[in-house]
Amino acid sequence: MPRGIKYSPEFRARAVSQVLELSRPTREVAAELGVLDETLRTWIRRARREGLEMAEREESDTDGEIRRLRLELKQQGDELYWARQENDFLKKAAGFFAAEQRPGRGSK
């Protein structure tokens, strides 16, 4: 095979998927496609490395999302706590003022 041949990304992806996803031998796929064994192995290494990088990026995105959601949950919990405190205070105040408005029993 002459040096310097450029293969399209689609061609390389199909070749790599035949080895990784279909579990076909590298040597067999390379011979079938007319590329060197080592060239196909290089494509496979690159695909695995890029796959790991993508997985790490997705994981870091997921970690960031989890942190954001935990912070949001804590803030909502704090808001709920203070809303309940305010509600309890207003109930007590309403009871106090309602008691003042009632006429006393037995007094004229």
Secondary structure, DSSP 8 states (H G I E B T S, - for coil): --TT----HHHHHHHHHHHHTS---HHHHHHHHT--HHHHHHHHHHHHHHHHHHHHHHHHHHHHHHHHHHHHHHHHHHHHHHHHHHHHHHHHHHHHHHHHHS--TT--
